[in-house]
């Protein structure tokens, strides 16, 4: 999910921010740890902060940062950009759904209901990455439930070329506008009198009309873009000794852990429940932005460690880890049922399957989709060219 740092390699003028690739792995593992709470005999997830699902917010901020880094210094063709982004997400998305249907027990695959909630109708919206727009749990968490975030991300991609225009001069206005849009969305549900939560997964709720909606989550993506502008302006070429960068990295990591485990919860008791609809899933975005800005420079020891090849590879397979981890968790739970299964077994298989997905599905699928598009475009051009016209 998010901007691929391998895109940087296509332009020799761009820094390949390897430490940020490794941070993608950390973001993915935060979400894995959140879902591991459902595995009853694993005690360690219960010791982690309850904000581990904020790994999705981390992805969104990181995506805005990386895409701005990659495309701010080169021409951007809107059709080519969207094709490359679609090709980035779709092959693994489809492969994950096929794997889900093939190996997960039927009663655990997805919700099935009447009318628009029929699982095959929902599948159509899911495959076209439109399902994050629907204010129902049955759509948001349909099929491979984590895919709601790549649906949201696809809408960020649709808006990105416009957001990128004059970003150096307009970043603050776009940041403010995205915050106002998020507030307007929550206000819209409040004005309609829609309940914040619903006991029925096929009923409209304000929470699920907001939680996955790109209009609300756009603030995180725009924050990533604004963070790149500020990093490029003030930190990118800042000269500090390695020890100073290292202390800054350690301090920020400690602050991030403290925020996620302790400080995040402080304002909640006094917070209006409608404000909490936004703050609950997205309230850590600013912390991730600061962390990304510091590690992007890769001048401290921690960032240098994250830049070595094994960690970078974990970052490269992180999208497949994210897309497949819950499917594998369901398979393990159904297979072992009341029998315990070990973390070592689960994570070994997860990393192996994710590696296979990256090497055999993600990269070849991306090339295949782009090649098919180029072939179709060449055929259309040949049919309409003067030489081909009778």
Secondary structure, DSSP 8 states (H G I E B T S, - for coil): ----GGGGGG-TTS---HHHHHHHHHHHHHHHHHHGGG-TT--GGGGS-TTGGGHHHHHHHHHHHHHHHHHTTS---HHHHHHHHHHHHHHHHHHHHHHHHHHS-GGGT----SGGGSHHHHHHHHHTT-GGGS-SHHHHT-SSGGGHHHHHHHHHHHHHHHHHTTHHHHHHHHHHHHHHHHHHHHHHHHHHT--S--SSTTS--HHHHHTT-HHHHHHHHHHHHHHHHHIIIIITT----HHHHHHHHHHHHHHHHHIIIIIHHHGGGGS-HHHHHHHHHHTTHHHHHHHHHHHHT--SHHHHHHTSHHHHHHHHTHHHHHHHHHHHHHHHHHHHTTS---HHHHHHHHHHHHHHHIIIIIHHHHHHHHHHHHHHHHHHHHHHSGGG--
